Amino acid sequence: MARNDEHQSISDVLKNFVDKNKLQKGLDRVNVKEVWQAQMGPAINKYTTSIQLNNDTLYIELSSSVLREELSYGKEKIIKMMNEELGKDLVKKLVLR
């Protein structure tokens, strides 16, 4: 039992450190990139040239206009999938360029 309390304490310490140093936005940006790459797979990642999170808008640059058009039909589904994987409602809008 004491061991579990110890892990909780370390978790709390890390969370406090992240909050105090305002690192969460940076961590969210990294997490969004990782989730996009993991969820979209190698075929889409091959055409993804840029992934940027600005406030609650996810900007994705794609080198294929055909793929951009195809993904535009599933924006809501992509946003929902991203937020589920991230464990919070981080992405409210998706912009494909």
C-alpha atoms as a printed R data frame, in Angstrom:
   type eleno elety resid chain resno       x      y       z
1  ATOM     1    CA   MET     A     1   0.000  0.000   0.000
2  ATOM     2    CA   ALA     A     2   2.800  2.419   0.858
3  ATOM     3    CA   ARG     A     3   4.334  1.801  -2.553
4  ATOM     4    CA   ASN     A     4   1.126  2.911  -4.303
5  ATOM     5    CA   ASP     A     5   1.041  6.087  -2.184
6  ATOM     6    CA   GLU     A     6   4.632  6.760  -3.226
7  ATOM     7    CA   HIS     A     7   3.723  6.556  -6.940
8  ATOM     8    CA   GLN     A     8   0.785  8.880  -6.379
9  ATOM     9    CA   SER     A     9   3.087 11.358  -4.695
10 ATOM    10    CA   ILE     A    10   5.522 11.290  -7.612
11 ATOM    11    CA   SER     A    11   2.609 11.768 -10.002
12 ATOM    12    CA   ASP     A    12   1.386 14.735  -7.972
13 ATOM    13    CA   VAL     A    13   4.871 16.220  -7.862
14 ATOM    14    CA   LEU     A    14   5.215 15.952 -11.653
15 ATOM    15    CA   LYS     A    15   1.763 17.422 -12.254
16 ATOM    16    CA   ASN     A    16   2.543 20.326  -9.911
17 ATOM    17    CA   PHE     A    17   5.865 20.885 -11.678
18 ATOM    18    CA   VAL     A    18   4.157 20.933 -15.096
19 ATOM    19    CA   ASP     A    19   1.435 23.302 -13.838
20 ATOM    20    CA   LYS     A    20   3.827 25.615 -12.010
21 ATOM    21    CA   ASN     A    21   6.141 25.939 -15.005
22 ATOM    22    CA   LYS     A    22   3.285 26.258 -17.533
23 ATOM    23    CA   LEU     A    23   4.521 23.264 -19.537
24 ATOM    24    CA   GLN     A    24   1.116 21.726 -20.297
25 ATOM    25    CA   LYS     A    25   0.629 23.536 -23.637
26 ATOM    26    CA   GLY     A    26   3.975 22.252 -24.878
27 ATOM    27    CA   LEU     A    27   3.193 18.719 -23.708
28 ATOM    28    CA   ASP     A    28  -0.229 18.902 -25.382
29 ATOM    29    CA   ARG     A    29   1.415 19.906 -28.679
30 ATOM    30    CA   VAL     A    30   3.779 16.937 -28.505
31 ATOM    31    CA   ASN     A    31   0.945 14.581 -27.555
32 ATOM    32    CA   VAL     A    32  -1.224 15.792 -30.456
33 ATOM    33    CA   LYS     A    33   1.586 15.062 -32.927
34 ATOM    34    CA   GLU     A    34   2.135 11.601 -31.476
35 ATOM    35    CA   VAL     A    35  -1.587 10.779 -31.494
36 ATOM    36    CA   TRP     A    36  -2.017 12.003 -35.095
37 ATOM    37    CA   GLN     A    37   0.892  9.872 -36.271
38 ATOM    38    CA   ALA     A    38  -0.259  6.801 -34.340
39 ATOM    39    CA   GLN     A    39  -3.936  7.032 -35.281
40 ATOM    40    CA   MET     A    40  -3.647  8.065 -38.920
41 ATOM    41    CA   GLY     A    41  -1.028  5.472 -39.809
42 ATOM    42    CA   PRO     A    42   1.917  5.487 -42.223
43 ATOM    43    CA   ALA     A    43  -0.114  6.073 -45.387
44 ATOM    44    CA   ILE     A    44  -1.464  9.422 -44.178
45 ATOM    45    CA   ASN     A    45   1.700 10.359 -42.277
46 ATOM    46    CA   LYS     A    46   3.604 10.067 -45.551
47 ATOM    47    CA   TYR     A    47   1.605 13.069 -46.817
48 ATOM    48    CA   THR     A    48   1.499 15.010 -43.539
49 ATOM    49    CA   THR     A    49   4.005 17.865 -43.706
50 ATOM    50    CA   SER     A    50   3.061 19.820 -40.580
51 ATOM    51    CA   ILE     A    51   1.044 19.287 -37.382
52 ATOM    52    CA   GLN     A    52   0.382 22.316 -35.213
53 ATOM    53    CA   LEU     A    53  -1.927 22.884 -32.262
54 ATOM    54    CA   ASN     A    54  -2.821 26.538 -31.717
55 ATOM    55    CA   ASN     A    55  -5.187 27.041 -28.779
56 ATOM    56    CA   ASP     A    56  -7.971 24.541 -29.557
57 ATOM    57    CA   THR     A    57  -7.426 24.396 -33.334
58 ATOM    58    CA   LEU     A    58  -5.402 21.604 -34.932
59 ATOM    59    CA   TYR     A    59  -3.722 22.644 -38.198
60 ATOM    60    CA   ILE     A    60  -2.649 19.808 -40.471
61 ATOM    61    CA   GLU     A    61  -0.696 20.460 -43.657
62 ATOM    62    CA   LEU     A    62  -0.911 17.745 -46.269
63 ATOM    63    CA   SER     A    63   1.066 17.430 -49.479
64 ATOM    64    CA   SER     A    64  -1.834 15.678 -51.248
65 ATOM    65    CA   SER     A    65  -4.898 17.698 -52.245
66 ATOM    66    CA   VAL     A    66  -6.796 14.450 -52.875
67 ATOM    67    CA   LEU     A    67  -6.087 13.230 -49.338
68 ATOM    68    CA   ARG     A    68  -6.961 16.670 -47.924
69 ATOM    69    CA   GLU     A    69 -10.334 16.520 -49.684
70 ATOM    70    CA   GLU     A    70 -10.949 12.951 -48.500
71 ATOM    71    CA   LEU     A    71 -10.107 13.749 -44.861
72 ATOM    72    CA   SER     A    72 -12.253 16.891 -44.915
73 ATOM    73    CA   TYR     A    73 -15.368 14.703 -45.020
74 ATOM    74    CA   GLY     A    74 -14.421 13.092 -41.699
75 ATOM    75    CA   LYS     A    75 -13.308 16.136 -39.692
76 ATOM    76    CA   GLU     A    76 -15.753 15.582 -36.825
77 ATOM    77    CA   LYS     A    77 -14.783 11.920 -36.565
78 ATOM    78    CA   ILE     A    78 -11.067 12.834 -36.563
79 ATOM    79    CA   ILE     A    79 -11.592 15.464 -33.825
80 ATOM    80    CA   LYS     A    80 -13.528 12.964 -31.696
81 ATOM    81    CA   MET     A    81 -10.872 10.257 -32.186
82 ATOM    82    CA   MET     A    82  -8.037 12.658 -31.332
83 ATOM    83    CA   ASN     A    83  -9.743 13.868 -28.144
84 ATOM    84    CA   GLU     A    84 -10.539 10.312 -27.049
85 ATOM    85    CA   GLU     A    85  -6.904  9.297 -27.481
86 ATOM    86    CA   LEU     A    86  -5.668 12.436 -25.705
87 ATOM    87    CA   GLY     A    87  -8.070 11.823 -22.834
88 ATOM    88    CA   LYS     A    88  -9.429 15.379 -22.920
89 ATOM    89    CA   ASP     A    89 -11.249 17.778 -25.226
90 ATOM    90    CA   LEU     A    90  -8.162 19.510 -26.526
91 ATOM    91    CA   VAL     A    91  -9.098 19.834 -30.213
92 ATOM    92    CA   LYS     A    92 -12.272 21.755 -31.062
93 ATOM    93    CA   LYS     A    93 -11.529 22.576 -34.702
94 ATOM    94    CA   LEU     A    94  -9.531 20.875 -37.457
95 ATOM    95    CA   VAL     A    95  -8.052 22.853 -40.340
96 ATOM    96    CA   LEU     A    96  -6.616 20.901 -43.266
97 ATOM    97    CA   ARG     A    97  -4.249 22.836 -45.520
